[in-house]
Amino acid sequence: LSMAATMPKRPGETLLHPASRVHAWVDNESPPGTPLRERQTVSPVPGGNPALDARLRVCQMRFASVQSDAVQAGELRDPAKVVVISLKGADAATMAAMPDRVAQLFDKEWLIDELFGRPTVAIIVTGGAQKFVMLPRVERVFREGLVKASLMTNAWVFTGGSASGVMKYVGEALAPHPDIPCIGMALYGNVLGKGAIDRKLSSLEDMRLSKEQMVEYVHSEADANASGAALEPHHTHFVLLDNGQAGPRAWGTEIEFGMEVQLAYCKQDSNRVPAVLLVVQGGPGTLKMVVSAVENGVPVVVIVDSEGAATAIKDFLTRTPREEEEIALALAYLGLAEARQNDAQGVLAAAREAVMEPDAPVSAKVELLAARNAFRSASQALSRATNTLLSLEQKLLRSPTSLPFHAPAFVKQLRLLRAKEDLIELFQLPKNATTDISQSILSAIALDKDLPDHKLLELAIQWNNLDMVGIILAGKRQAALKARAAKEGGELPPDEAEVVDTTRYNMQAALQLALELQKADVVAMLLSNGANVENVLLSRLYMLREKNKFRLFTNMQASALRELRLARDGGAGGGGGGGGGGGGGGG
């Protein structure tokens, strides 16, 4: 792939990723200039389920506004891939199997892995779906951080797919980067212009035979209303759920299925991909998605300055010592009230059975009346305890934009987040003036207990995060995960000795990656922690596209540089100052 990346393009050829270029050179039958996704012929998925496949219909889509801009710029942008999934009348088995089938579509038939490269992170963006204006400083940090995180880690980005709210901001941020897969997952019943899409949909078999039809999509953000929204034109793929629902009340019915599809892809056994949820503003649907994420172990980054649900989450999780104490007392009182009601309910049930006996004495009726009064009193005490706790928790939502979340149903969801707050990273601009959001995304990914250290170490190297590299090498992350598992009563991570062995085993790969990415400070840290330079694959370094700019050692610490030279030269001491310069260039 590295060699292919340096090859000249054929005249008129447009490709999105170095991996695409390899496929293009193999395909000699298609005329130059034909978009790659129109040329590929896809084989059926082995062991596919015909009943599931029948519920999938596909097409390709070109957006009038984007196509016009691309033509004026002399570029040829590949059309978006679209699948419409019909779940109307589906039984429980179909609902359970469909997310894995869609994940197979991504991997085996749309070939997103091969066209864009296997992702190392999946960034799921959720937030306000209606028209809203993001504060300029929040928008700048959001755009720059999202693009930086996506480019540094070859991430895939998932959104709600519509041309409004936060999805519009994502599309515009990624517009200059068509090599970043952006997958929109929307409710088909509320997609504007779905009539034109319906007329062009075809089966998976037609797609395998390259007989997909093209939709010329003309709707825009201006057409959006409470009952529907247009699709965002800079997404590369769309997954549209047709569950038979439409209209204002149908919004949010696609959230659970969308999360299941994203996790089905990320948690494939072949190559697990860590996922992180990025929250920007939002309403009740956003809060529901955050709850779904943490319940599935997905870490969350909340941009608290973006208002809406994001600010409500921050308000609820951030408490003063006095508020913490008052809520703890209210919870204790609630626990006692619940226990008292349970006891009273048991006494009442026993009294009712006693009265039903044929020879029940008169005193049984008196005891039944007393049990009813006791149960009524316990229920009233429980109601007072519940209202007291609710009132204290509502006071936490002090920001003006948090007021809509005072309803008991929303407070109950916020309690679930409180129980999983170890998975939530709060990003606040005043405290992070010099820190971009991409680093918070990495910190959140580190909260995923199922992600092994060596995978996180790779991400930390790509992000050039020395603090995270040091934490992993010192074993502090495993200690934190053990403490959290003990607190939650879950399964403990492996013993420290096993973790250290695994980390050491992957130390060579980490050093190779740091050298290839020219992360000089990371290389120095790895060398000081026992990494061995003797087995570095120099051929991989020579094949870098920017090998003429490879100047890793110019900024490396002198001690690390001397260690590297000694190891490479077998302790010969190597050649003085002039030799040092040559060694740097050759490395």
C-alpha positions as CSV (number, residue, x, y, z in Angstrom):
1,L,0.0,0.0,0.0
2,S,2.9,2.3,0.8
3,M,4.4,1.7,-2.7
4,A,1.0,2.2,-4.3
5,A,0.6,5.5,-2.5
6,T,3.6,6.9,-4.3
7,M,2.4,5.8,-7.8
8,P,1.1,8.5,-10.1
9,K,-2.6,8.5,-10.8
10,R,-3.9,7.6,-14.2
11,P,-5.3,10.6,-16.1
12,G,-8.7,11.5,-14.9
13,E,-8.7,9.0,-12.0
14,T,-10.2,10.1,-8.7
15,L,-9.4,8.0,-5.6
16,L,-10.1,8.5,-1.9
17,H,-7.6,6.4,-0.2
18,P,-4.2,4.6,-0.9
19,A,-6.0,1.3,-0.6
20,S,-8.4,2.4,-3.3
21,R,-5.5,3.0,-5.6
22,V,-4.4,-0.6,-5.4
23,H,-7.9,-1.7,-6.4
24,A,-7.9,0.7,-9.3
25,W,-4.7,-0.6,-10.8
26,V,-6.0,-4.1,-10.6
27,D,-9.2,-3.2,-12.4
28,N,-8.1,-2.8,-16.0
29,E,-11.5,-3.3,-17.7
30,S,-13.1,0.0,-16.5
31,P,-12.4,3.2,-18.4
32,P,-10.2,5.8,-16.7
33,G,-12.3,8.3,-14.7
34,T,-14.9,5.8,-13.6
35,P,-15.5,6.2,-9.9
36,L,-14.2,3.2,-8.0
37,R,-17.4,2.4,-6.2
38,E,-19.2,2.1,-9.6
39,R,-16.5,-0.3,-10.9
40,Q,-16.4,-2.8,-8.1
41,T,-18.3,-6.1,-8.3
42,V,-19.2,-7.5,-4.9
43,S,-19.5,-11.2,-4.1
44,P,-22.4,-12.5,-1.9
45,V,-21.7,-12.7,1.8
46,P,-20.9,-16.4,2.6
47,G,-23.7,-17.9,4.6
48,G,-25.9,-14.9,4.0
49,N,-29.5,-14.9,5.2
50,P,-32.0,-14.5,2.3
51,A,-34.8,-13.4,4.6
52,L,-32.6,-10.6,5.9
53,D,-31.2,-9.7,2.5
54,A,-34.8,-9.2,1.2
55,R,-35.3,-6.4,3.8
56,L,-32.3,-4.5,2.4
57,R,-32.6,-2.3,-0.6
58,V,-29.8,-0.2,-2.0
59,C,-29.0,2.7,-4.3
60,Q,-26.3,5.4,-4.9
61,M,-27.0,9.1,-4.3
62,R,-25.6,12.3,-5.8
63,F,-26.3,15.6,-4.2
64,A,-27.0,18.5,-6.6
65,S,-25.2,21.1,-4.5
66,V,-22.1,19.1,-3.8
67,Q,-21.9,17.8,-7.4
68,S,-22.1,21.4,-8.8
69,D,-19.3,22.6,-6.5
70,A,-17.2,19.5,-7.3
71,V,-17.5,20.1,-11.1
72,Q,-16.5,23.7,-10.7
73,A,-13.5,22.7,-8.8
74,G,-12.5,20.1,-11.4
75,E,-13.1,17.2,-9.0
76,L,-15.1,14.0,-9.3
77,R,-16.7,13.1,-5.9
78,D,-18.0,9.5,-5.5
79,P,-21.7,9.2,-4.9
80,A,-22.9,8.2,-1.5
81,K,-23.9,4.6,-0.8
82,V,-27.5,4.1,0.6
83,V,-29.3,1.2,2.2
84,V,-32.9,1.2,3.3
85,I,-33.7,-1.4,5.9
86,S,-37.3,-2.5,6.3
87,L,-38.2,-3.6,9.8
88,K,-41.9,-3.3,9.3
89,G,-43.5,-6.5,10.8
90,A,-40.2,-7.9,11.7
91,D,-40.1,-10.5,14.5
92,A,-37.7,-10.6,17.4
93,A,-35.2,-12.9,15.7
94,T,-35.0,-10.6,12.6
95,M,-34.5,-7.5,14.8
96,A,-31.7,-9.3,16.7
97,A,-29.9,-10.5,13.6
98,M,-30.2,-7.3,11.5
99,P,-27.4,-5.2,13.1
100,D,-24.8,-7.9,12.4
101,R,-26.1,-8.2,8.8
102,V,-25.6,-4.4,8.3
103,A,-22.1,-4.7,9.8
104,Q,-21.4,-7.3,7.2
105,L,-22.7,-5.0,4.5
106,F,-20.2,-2.3,5.6
107,D,-17.3,-4.8,5.6
108,K,-18.0,-7.4,2.9
109,E,-20.1,-5.6,0.3
110,W,-19.6,-1.9,0.5
111,L,-15.9,-2.7,1.3
112,I,-15.5,0.4,3.4
113,D,-12.6,-1.2,5.1
114,E,-10.7,-1.6,1.8
115,L,-11.7,1.8,0.3
116,F,-11.0,3.9,3.4
117,G,-8.8,1.6,5.5
118,R,-9.7,-0.3,8.7
119,P,-10.7,2.2,11.4
120,T,-8.9,2.3,14.7
121,V,-11.7,4.4,16.3
122,A,-15.4,4.9,15.7
123,I,-16.6,8.4,16.6
124,I,-20.4,8.5,17.1
125,V,-21.6,12.1,17.1
126,T,-25.0,13.0,18.6
127,G,-26.7,16.2,19.6
128,G,-29.3,18.7,18.6
129,A,-31.2,17.6,15.5
130,Q,-33.2,20.8,15.1
131,K,-31.9,24.1,13.8
132,F,-29.5,25.6,16.3
133,V,-26.5,27.9,16.2
134,M,-23.4,26.6,17.8
135,L,-21.3,29.3,19.7
136,P,-18.3,30.3,17.5
137,R,-15.7,29.1,20.0
138,V,-17.5,25.8,20.5
139,E,-17.8,25.4,16.8
140,R,-14.1,26.0,16.2
141,V,-13.0,23.5,18.9
142,F,-15.6,20.9,17.7
143,R,-14.6,21.2,14.0
144,E,-10.9,21.2,14.6
145,G,-11.0,18.4,17.2
146,L,-13.2,16.1,15.1
147,V,-11.1,16.4,12.0
148,K,-7.9,16.0,13.9
149,A,-9.1,12.9,15.7
150,S,-10.4,11.4,12.5
151,L,-7.3,12.0,10.5
152,M,-4.8,10.9,13.2
153,T,-6.5,7.6,13.8
154,N,-8.3,6.8,10.5
155,A,-11.6,7.0,12.4
156,W,-15.0,6.4,11.0
157,V,-17.7,9.0,12.0
158,F,-21.3,8.1,12.6
159,T,-24.1,10.7,12.8
160,G,-27.9,11.0,12.5
161,G,-27.4,11.8,8.8
162,S,-29.7,14.8,8.4
163,A,-28.8,18.3,7.1
164,S,-29.7,20.0,10.4
165,G,-28.4,20.4,13.9
166,V,-25.1,18.9,14.8
167,M,-25.1,16.5,11.8
168,K,-24.9,19.5,9.5
169,Y,-21.8,20.8,11.4
170,V,-20.2,17.4,11.1
171,G,-20.8,17.2,7.4
172,E,-19.4,20.7,6.8
173,A,-16.3,19.9,9.0
174,L,-15.6,16.8,7.0
175,A,-16.4,18.2,3.6
176,P,-12.7,19.0,2.7
177,H,-11.8,15.4,3.8
178,P,-13.7,12.9,1.6
179,D,-11.3,10.2,2.7
180,I,-13.0,10.1,6.1
181,P,-16.0,7.8,6.1
182,C,-19.1,9.6,7.4
183,I,-22.0,7.3,7.9
184,G,-25.5,8.7,8.5
185,M,-28.1,6.6,10.3
186,A,-31.6,8.2,9.9
187,L,-35.3,7.4,10.2
188,Y,-36.5,6.7,6.6
189,G,-40.0,7.8,7.3
190,N,-38.8,11.4,8.1
191,V,-36.4,11.7,5.2
192,L,-37.5,14.4,2.8
193,G,-37.4,13.3,-0.8
194,K,-37.8,9.6,0.0
195,G,-40.2,9.2,-2.9
196,A,-37.3,9.8,-5.3
197,I,-35.2,7.3,-3.3
198,D,-38.0,4.7,-3.4
199,R,-38.1,4.7,-7.2
200,K,-34.4,3.9,-7.5
201,L,-34.0,1.3,-4.8
202,S,-32.8,-2.2,-5.9
203,S,-31.9,-5.5,-4.4
204,L,-28.5,-6.5,-3.0
205,E,-28.2,-8.9,-6.0
206,D,-28.4,-5.9,-8.4
207,M,-25.6,-4.2,-6.3
208,R,-23.5,-7.3,-6.7
209,L,-24.0,-7.1,-10.4
210,S,-23.2,-3.3,-10.4
211,K,-26.7,-2.5,-11.4
212,E,-27.4,0.0,-8.6
213,Q,-29.4,3.0,-9.7
214,M,-28.5,6.6,-9.1
215,V,-30.6,9.1,-7.1
216,E,-30.2,12.8,-7.9
217,Y,-31.0,14.3,-4.5
218,V,-32.1,18.0,-4.5
219,H,-33.4,18.7,-1.0
220,S,-31.5,20.9,1.4
221,E,-31.6,22.1,5.0
222,A,-34.1,24.9,4.1
223,D,-36.7,22.2,3.4
224,A,-36.6,20.8,7.0
225,N,-39.6,20.9,9.2
226,A,-40.9,19.2,12.4
227,S,-42.0,16.1,10.3
228,G,-38.9,15.6,8.2
229,A,-35.3,16.6,7.3
230,A,-33.1,16.4,4.3
231,L,-30.0,14.2,4.1
232,E,-26.6,15.9,4.7
233,P,-24.7,16.0,1.4
234,H,-21.2,15.4,2.6
235,H,-21.8,11.9,4.2
236,T,-20.3,9.0,2.3
237,H,-22.9,6.4,3.4
238,F,-26.4,6.3,4.7
239,V,-28.3,3.6,6.7
240,L,-32.0,4.5,6.6
241,L,-34.3,2.6,9.0
242,D,-37.8,2.0,7.7
243,N,-39.8,0.9,10.8
244,G,-43.2,2.2,9.5
245,Q,-43.1,5.3,11.6
246,A,-43.0,8.9,10.5
247,G,-43.8,12.4,11.8
248,P,-42.8,14.5,14.8
249,R,-43.4,11.8,17.3
250,A,-41.3,9.2,15.4
251,W,-38.0,11.0,16.0
252,G,-35.8,8.9,18.2
253,T,-37.3,5.6,17.3
254,E,-34.2,4.8,15.3
255,I,-31.7,5.5,18.1
256,E,-31.6,2.1,19.7
257,F,-31.2,0.3,16.3
258,G,-28.5,2.7,15.2
259,M,-26.5,2.1,18.3
260,E,-26.9,-1.7,17.9
261,V,-25.5,-1.4,14.3
262,Q,-22.6,0.7,15.4
263,L,-21.7,-1.7,18.2
264,A,-22.2,-4.7,15.9
265,Y,-19.5,-3.4,13.6
266,C,-17.2,-2.2,16.4
267,K,-17.3,-5.4,18.4
268,Q,-16.7,-7.9,15.6
269,D,-14.5,-10.7,16.8
270,S,-12.1,-10.3,13.9
271,N,-10.8,-6.9,14.8
272,R,-12.5,-5.0,17.6
273,V,-12.7,-1.2,17.2
274,P,-13.2,1.1,20.2
275,A,-16.1,3.5,20.0
276,V,-16.7,6.8,21.7
277,L,-19.8,9.0,21.8
278,L,-19.4,12.7,21.3
279,V,-22.3,14.8,22.6
280,V,-23.0,18.3,21.4
281,Q,-26.1,20.1,22.8
282,G,-29.2,17.9,22.2
283,G,-32.6,17.2,23.6
284,P,-34.4,14.2,25.0
285,G,-33.3,12.0,22.1
286,T,-29.6,12.8,22.8
287,L,-30.1,12.0,26.5
288,K,-31.6,8.6,25.5
289,M,-28.6,7.9,23.3
290,V,-26.1,8.7,26.0
291,V,-27.9,6.3,28.4
292,S,-27.8,3.6,25.7
293,A,-24.1,4.2,25.1
294,V,-23.0,3.9,28.8
295,E,-25.3,0.9,29.3
296,N,-23.3,-0.8,26.5
297,G,-20.0,0.3,27.9
298,V,-19.3,3.0,25.3
299,P,-17.4,6.0,26.7
300,V,-18.8,9.4,26.2
301,V,-17.3,12.9,25.7
302,V,-19.7,15.7,26.6
303,I,-19.0,19.2,25.3
304,V,-20.7,20.9,28.3
305,D,-20.5,24.5,26.8
306,S,-22.9,23.5,23.9
307,E,-26.0,23.7,26.1
308,G,-29.1,21.5,26.0
309,A,-28.6,17.9,27.1
310,A,-24.9,18.3,27.3
311,T,-25.1,21.0,29.9
312,A,-27.8,19.1,31.8
313,I,-25.5,16.1,32.1
314,K,-22.7,18.3,33.4
315,D,-25.0,20.0,35.9
316,F,-26.3,16.7,37.2
317,L,-22.9,15.1,37.6
318,T,-21.1,18.1,39.0
319,R,-22.0,18.6,42.7
320,T,-20.8,20.6,45.7
321,P,-19.9,18.6,48.9
322,R,-23.1,20.0,50.5
323,E,-25.3,18.9,47.6
324,E,-23.6,15.5,47.7
325,E,-24.3,15.1,51.4
326,E,-28.0,16.2,51.1
327,I,-28.6,13.8,48.2
328,A,-26.9,11.0,50.1
329,L,-29.2,11.5,53.1
330,A,-32.2,11.7,50.8
331,L,-31.2,8.4,49.2
332,A,-30.8,6.8,52.6
333,Y,-34.2,8.0,53.6
334,L,-35.6,6.7,50.4
335,G,-34.1,3.3,51.0
336,L,-35.6,3.1,54.5
337,A,-39.0,4.2,53.1
338,E,-38.8,1.5,50.4
339,A,-37.9,-1.2,53.0
340,R,-40.8,0.0,55.2
341,Q,-43.3,-0.2,52.3
342,N,-42.1,-3.7,51.3
343,D,-42.6,-4.9,54.9
344,A,-46.0,-3.3,55.1
345,Q,-47.0,-4.9,51.8
346,G,-46.0,-8.3,53.1
347,V,-48.0,-7.8,56.3
348,L,-51.0,-6.7,54.2
349,A,-50.8,-9.8,51.9
350,A,-50.7,-12.1,55.0
351,A,-53.7,-10.3,56.5
352,R,-55.7,-10.7,53.3
353,E,-55.0,-14.4,53.3
354,A,-56.0,-14.7,56.9
355,V,-59.3,-13.0,56.3
356,M,-60.1,-15.5,53.4
357,E,-59.9,-18.5,55.8
358,P,-63.4,-20.1,56.4
359,D,-63.1,-19.9,60.1
360,A,-61.3,-16.6,60.3
361,P,-61.8,-14.8,63.6
362,V,-63.2,-11.3,63.9
363,S,-59.8,-10.0,64.9
364,A,-58.5,-10.9,61.4
365,K,-60.6,-8.1,59.9
366,V,-59.2,-5.7,62.5
367,E,-55.7,-6.8,61.6
368,L,-56.4,-6.4,57.9
369,L,-57.6,-2.8,58.5
370,A,-54.5,-2.0,60.5
371,A,-52.3,-3.5,57.8
372,R,-54.1,-1.4,55.2
373,N,-53.5,1.8,57.2
374,A,-49.8,0.8,57.8
375,F,-49.3,0.2,54.0
376,R,-51.0,3.5,53.2
377,S,-48.7,5.3,55.7
378,A,-45.6,3.6,54.3
379,S,-46.6,4.5,50.7
380,Q,-47.1,8.1,51.7
381,A,-43.7,8.2,53.4
382,L,-42.2,6.6,50.2
383,S,-43.8,9.3,48.1
384,R,-42.4,12.0,50.3
385,A,-38.9,10.5,50.2
386,T,-39.2,10.2,46.4
387,N,-40.3,13.8,46.0
388,T,-37.5,15.1,48.3
389,L,-34.8,13.3,46.3
390,L,-36.4,14.6,43.0
391,S,-36.5,18.1,44.3
392,L,-32.8,18.0,45.3
393,E,-31.8,16.6,42.0
394,Q,-33.8,19.1,40.1
395,K,-32.0,21.9,41.9
396,L,-28.7,20.5,40.3
397,L,-30.1,21.4,36.9
398,R,-29.4,25.1,37.5
399,S,-28.5,26.2,34.0
400,P,-31.3,27.9,32.0
401,T,-30.8,25.3,29.2
402,S,-31.2,22.5,31.7
403,L,-34.7,23.5,32.7
404,P,-36.5,21.3,30.2
405,F,-34.9,18.2,31.8
406,H,-36.6,18.7,35.2
407,A,-39.3,16.2,34.3
408,P,-39.1,13.0,36.5
409,A,-38.5,10.8,33.4
410,F,-35.4,12.8,32.4
411,V,-34.1,12.9,36.0
412,K,-34.4,9.1,36.1
413,Q,-32.2,8.9,33.0
414,L,-29.7,11.2,34.5
415,R,-29.5,9.0,37.5
416,L,-28.5,6.1,35.2
417,L,-25.7,8.3,33.9
418,R,-24.6,9.1,37.5
419,A,-24.3,5.4,38.1
420,K,-22.0,5.1,35.1
421,E,-20.2,8.5,35.4
422,D,-16.8,6.7,35.2
423,L,-17.5,6.3,31.4
424,I,-18.2,10.1,30.9
425,E,-15.6,12.7,30.1
426,L,-16.7,16.3,30.5
427,F,-15.0,18.7,28.1
428,Q,-15.4,22.4,29.2
429,L,-13.7,25.2,27.2
430,P,-12.7,27.5,30.1
431,K,-10.7,24.6,31.7
432,N,-9.3,23.3,28.4
433,A,-8.3,26.6,26.7
434,T,-5.1,25.0,25.4
435,T,-6.4,21.4,25.0
436,D,-8.2,20.3,21.9
437,I,-11.1,17.9,22.1
438,S,-9.3,15.1,20.3
439,Q,-7.3,14.5,23.5
440,S,-10.5,14.2,25.5
441,I,-11.7,11.7,23.0
442,L,-8.6,9.6,23.7
443,S,-9.1,10.0,27.4
444,A,-12.6,8.7,27.1
445,I,-11.5,5.7,25.0
446,A,-9.2,4.8,27.8
447,L,-12.3,4.3,30.0
448,D,-13.3,1.3,27.8
449,K,-12.4,-1.7,30.0
450,D,-12.6,-4.1,27.1
451,L,-9.9,-2.3,25.1
452,P,-6.5,-3.9,25.7
453,D,-3.6,-1.8,26.7
454,H,-1.6,-2.4,23.5
455,K,-4.5,-1.1,21.4
456,L,-4.8,2.0,23.5
457,L,-1.0,2.4,23.4
458,E,-1.3,2.5,19.6
459,L,-3.9,5.2,19.7
460,A,-1.9,7.2,22.3
461,I,1.1,7.1,19.9
462,Q,-1.0,8.2,17.0
463,W,-2.3,11.1,19.2
464,N,1.2,11.8,20.4
465,N,-0.2,11.8,24.0
466,L,2.9,11.3,26.2
467,D,0.8,11.3,29.4
468,M,-1.3,8.4,28.2
469,V,1.7,6.5,27.0
470,G,3.3,6.9,30.4
471,I,0.1,5.8,32.2
472,I,-0.1,2.6,30.1
473,L,3.6,1.7,30.5
474,A,3.4,2.2,34.3
475,G,0.4,0.0,34.6
476,K,-1.7,2.8,36.1
477,R,-4.6,2.3,33.7
478,Q,-5.1,-1.3,34.8
479,A,-5.0,-0.3,38.4
480,A,-7.8,2.3,37.7
481,L,-9.9,-0.3,35.8
482,K,-9.5,-2.7,38.7
483,A,-10.7,-0.1,41.2
484,R,-13.7,0.7,39.0
485,A,-14.6,-2.9,38.5
486,A,-14.4,-3.5,42.3
487,K,-16.7,-0.5,42.8
488,E,-19.2,-1.7,40.3
489,G,-19.0,-5.3,41.4
490,G,-18.0,-6.4,37.8
491,E,-15.4,-8.8,36.5
492,L,-11.8,-7.7,37.3
493,P,-9.2,-7.2,34.6
494,P,-6.3,-9.7,34.4
495,D,-3.5,-9.7,36.9
496,E,-0.8,-7.1,36.6
497,A,1.8,-9.6,35.7
498,E,-0.2,-10.7,32.7
499,V,-0.8,-7.1,31.6
500,V,2.9,-6.3,31.8
501,D,3.8,-9.3,29.7
502,T,1.3,-8.3,27.1
503,T,2.6,-4.7,27.1
504,R,6.2,-5.8,26.7
505,Y,5.2,-8.2,23.9
506,N,3.8,-5.3,22.0
507,M,6.5,-2.8,22.9
508,Q,8.4,-3.6,19.6
509,A,5.3,-2.8,17.6
510,A,4.8,0.4,19.5
511,L,8.3,1.5,18.8
512,Q,8.0,0.7,15.1
513,L,4.7,2.7,15.0
514,A,6.3,5.7,16.8
515,L,9.2,5.7,14.4
516,E,7.0,5.5,11.3
517,L,4.8,8.3,12.6
518,Q,7.9,10.4,13.6
519,K,6.8,10.8,17.2
520,A,10.3,11.6,18.6
521,D,9.2,12.2,22.2
522,V,7.2,8.9,22.2
523,V,10.3,7.0,20.8
524,A,12.4,8.5,23.6
525,M,9.9,7.3,26.2
526,L,9.6,3.8,24.8
527,L,13.4,3.5,24.7
528,S,13.7,4.6,28.3
529,N,11.1,1.9,29.2
530,G,13.0,-1.0,27.7
531,A,12.0,-1.0,24.0
532,N,14.7,-2.7,21.8
533,V,15.8,-0.9,18.6
534,E,17.7,-3.9,17.2
535,N,14.6,-5.4,15.5
536,V,13.3,-2.1,14.0
537,L,12.2,-2.8,10.4
538,L,14.1,-0.2,8.5
539,S,12.5,-1.3,5.2
540,R,9.2,0.0,6.6
541,L,10.8,3.4,7.3
542,Y,12.3,3.6,3.8
543,M,8.9,3.1,2.2
544,L,7.3,6.1,3.9
545,R,5.9,8.5,1.4
546,E,7.6,11.4,3.1
547,K,10.9,9.7,3.6
548,N,12.8,12.8,2.3
549,K,11.3,14.7,5.2
550,F,12.1,12.0,7.7
551,R,14.0,13.9,10.4
552,L,12.9,12.1,13.5
553,F,16.1,12.3,15.5
554,T,16.7,16.0,15.2
555,N,14.5,16.7,18.1
556,M,15.2,13.5,20.1
557,Q,16.7,13.7,23.5
558,A,20.5,13.3,23.3
559,S,20.5,10.3,25.7
560,A,18.0,8.4,23.7
561,L,19.9,9.2,20.5
562,R,23.1,7.8,22.0
563,E,21.3,4.7,23.1
564,L,19.9,4.2,19.6
565,R,23.3,4.6,18.0
566,L,25.0,2.2,20.4
567,A,22.4,-0.4,19.9
568,R,22.5,-0.1,16.1
569,D,26.3,0.0,16.0
570,G,26.8,-2.8,18.4
571,G,28.4,-0.4,21.0
572,A,31.0,0.8,18.6
573,G,30.4,4.4,19.5
574,G,29.9,5.3,15.9
575,G,31.7,7.9,14.1
576,G,31.5,11.3,15.9
577,G,29.4,14.2,15.0
578,G,29.4,13.6,11.2
579,G,28.4,10.0,11.8
580,G,25.6,11.2,14.0
581,G,24.1,13.3,11.2
582,G,24.3,10.4,8.8
583,G,22.7,8.1,11.3
584,G,19.8,10.5,11.8
585,G,19.1,10.8,8.1
586,G,19.4,7.0,7.5
587,G,17.1,6.2,10.4
